[in-house]
């Protein structure tokens, strides 16, 4: 009987059942290990995100407070209060805090800010050259388009740049706002924020509080999601007045932040509580 060479090759190439089963078990173990690694990474990312997250929305509501300074010393002192959603800057603030107004310098500042909080606002520049303002805005936001907001002045050139940034997926704040009609511009171009200068309006004899209230009514009436980011705040009482009228987004200086905690009666009550705890065999913390 003559054996076919093909039948011999077929028998030799057949994998024994035990080896095939072992191979399948190995593949299953590798798959389970991969899933475990992915699950661990996701857990770490979630925990890290939660550690930098603001209070739950149910507690804070839709309100957003921003700390208006580029001083990292002030960030270290005031951000632990837990009341701030983010940080705002502009070229004037950068100059005051001795930070160069360059793309590289602002990006470096943004990285530091975003390690501590959820949002960073910085202003583009370019004067009447909206192409340049757009290009700088794109560069500034490139490191994190989800959490960096680019500010543009609510001029014609600034609005042209802002509209292009919005179409390119960049979050935008129109700034240097001095009258309620400019809220129409912000809503029209799709800006996420518009920043009226409350204190500066009052300085030139305008009713800043009334203008801010009207801006809030305008965006609400238009069904726009644009936020009225009240800036140039000189008194905490002005924030309380506007908050009672529906404004929920404010940026303010370190001085105003500290003024929010200036209440003599609260200090007296807190001392009374501490004294009672010590008298009642409490332990004074070092």
PEFEN-V497683 format. One record per residue. N is the residue number from 0. D_CENTER is the distance of its C-alpha to the mean C-alpha in Angstrom with 2 decimals. Layout:
# PEFEN-V497683
[[N | D_CENTER] [N | D_CENTER]]
This chain:
# PEFEN-V497683
[[0 | 83.94] [1 | 81.58] [2 | 77.92] [3 | 75.24] [4 | 73.01] [5 | 70.06] [6 | 70.60] [7 | 70.60] [8 | 67.31] [9 | 65.74] [10 | 66.84] [11 | 65.56] [12 | 62.09] [13 | 61.59] [14 | 59.00] [15 | 60.37] [16 | 58.73] [17 | 57.70] [18 | 55.77] [19 | 54.02] [20 | 52.99] [21 | 51.74] [22 | 49.71] [23 | 48.07] [24 | 47.30] [25 | 45.71] [26 | 43.50] [27 | 42.47] [28 | 41.64] [29 | 39.53] [30 | 37.64] [31 | 37.04] [32 | 35.88] [33 | 33.38] [34 | 32.00] [35 | 31.79] [36 | 29.85] [37 | 27.34] [38 | 26.99] [39 | 26.49] [40 | 23.74] [41 | 21.88] [42 | 22.37] [43 | 21.06] [44 | 17.85] [45 | 17.37] [46 | 18.25] [47 | 15.90] [48 | 12.91] [49 | 14.23] [50 | 14.73] [51 | 11.05] [52 | 10.17] [53 | 10.04] [54 | 13.46] [55 | 14.86] [56 | 14.24] [57 | 17.95] [58 | 17.66] [59 | 14.69] [60 | 15.36] [61 | 13.24] [62 | 12.52] [63 | 9.37] [64 | 10.19] [65 | 8.90] [66 | 11.15] [67 | 12.91] [68 | 14.40] [69 | 14.68] [70 | 17.02] [71 | 16.31] [72 | 19.08] [73 | 17.35] [74 | 14.20] [75 | 16.76] [76 | 18.50] [77 | 15.99] [78 | 12.89] [79 | 15.48] [80 | 16.13] [81 | 13.46] [82 | 12.74] [83 | 9.42] [84 | 6.06] [85 | 4.85] [86 | 7.43] [87 | 9.43] [88 | 12.48] [89 | 15.44] [90 | 18.80] [91 | 20.50] [92 | 18.14] [93 | 18.48] [94 | 22.22] [95 | 22.43] [96 | 20.87] [97 | 23.06] [98 | 20.52] [99 | 22.00] [100 | 20.50] [101 | 20.83] [102 | 18.76] [103 | 19.49] [104 | 18.66] [105 | 15.27] [106 | 14.39] [107 | 15.71] [108 | 13.64] [109 | 10.40] [110 | 11.76] [111 | 12.54] [112 | 9.24] [113 | 7.52] [114 | 10.68] [115 | 10.05] [116 | 6.61] [117 | 3.62] [118 | 1.58] [119 | 5.21] [120 | 7.74] [121 | 11.27] [122 | 14.47] [123 | 17.01] [124 | 20.67] [125 | 24.06] [126 | 25.83] [127 | 27.94] [128 | 27.43] [129 | 24.90] [130 | 25.56] [131 | 24.52] [132 | 21.37] [133 | 20.49] [134 | 21.40] [135 | 19.40] [136 | 16.27] [137 | 16.98] [138 | 17.54] [139 | 14.48] [140 | 12.18] [141 | 14.65] [142 | 13.32] [143 | 10.28] [144 | 10.30] [145 | 8.16] [146 | 4.83] [147 | 6.56] [148 | 7.73] [149 | 11.38] [150 | 13.26] [151 | 16.96] [152 | 19.66] [153 | 21.17] [154 | 24.43] [155 | 26.35] [156 | 25.38] [157 | 21.70] [158 | 21.73] [159 | 23.63] [160 | 21.12] [161 | 18.21] [162 | 20.25] [163 | 20.89] [164 | 17.30] [165 | 16.55] [166 | 19.64] [167 | 18.52] [168 | 15.42] [169 | 12.94] [170 | 10.35] [171 | 11.97] [172 | 12.31] [173 | 15.98] [174 | 16.75] [175 | 20.00] [176 | 21.00] [177 | 24.28] [178 | 25.78] [179 | 25.21] [180 | 26.54] [181 | 23.55] [182 | 21.55] [183 | 23.94] [184 | 22.89] [185 | 19.16] [186 | 20.07] [187 | 22.68] [188 | 20.70] [189 | 17.86] [190 | 15.12] [191 | 12.06] [192 | 12.28] [193 | 15.29] [194 | 15.55] [195 | 19.05] [196 | 20.44] [197 | 22.09] [198 | 23.96] [199 | 25.15] [200 | 26.46] [201 | 28.39] [202 | 29.70] [203 | 31.43] [204 | 32.98] [205 | 30.80] [206 | 29.79] [207 | 26.07] [208 | 25.63] [209 | 27.65] [210 | 25.77] [211 | 22.37] [212 | 24.11] [213 | 25.64] [214 | 22.43] [215 | 21.06] [216 | 24.44] [217 | 24.41] [218 | 21.25] [219 | 22.37] [220 | 25.86] [221 | 24.86] [222 | 22.95] [223 | 19.89] [224 | 16.32] [225 | 15.28] [226 | 13.61] [227 | 15.49] [228 | 13.23] [229 | 16.09] [230 | 16.35] [231 | 19.36] [232 | 20.01] [233 | 23.27] [234 | 24.05] [235 | 22.45] [236 | 25.09] [237 | 23.68] [238 | 20.38] [239 | 22.62] [240 | 24.74] [241 | 22.05] [242 | 20.41] [243 | 23.94] [244 | 24.10] [245 | 21.14] [246 | 18.27] [247 | 15.22] [248 | 12.44] [249 | 13.15] [250 | 12.38] [251 | 15.18] [252 | 16.96] [253 | 17.87] [254 | 21.24] [255 | 20.10] [256 | 18.03] [257 | 21.31] [258 | 23.36] [259 | 21.75] [260 | 23.74] [261 | 26.96] [262 | 29.44] [263 | 32.88] [264 | 34.03] [265 | 31.12] [266 | 31.97] [267 | 35.62] [268 | 34.97] [269 | 32.84] [270 | 35.71] [271 | 38.25] [272 | 36.52] [273 | 36.46] [274 | 40.10] [275 | 41.14] [276 | 39.53] [277 | 41.43] [278 | 44.70] [279 | 44.38] [280 | 44.56] [281 | 40.84] [282 | 39.58] [283 | 37.64] [284 | 34.69] [285 | 34.72]]
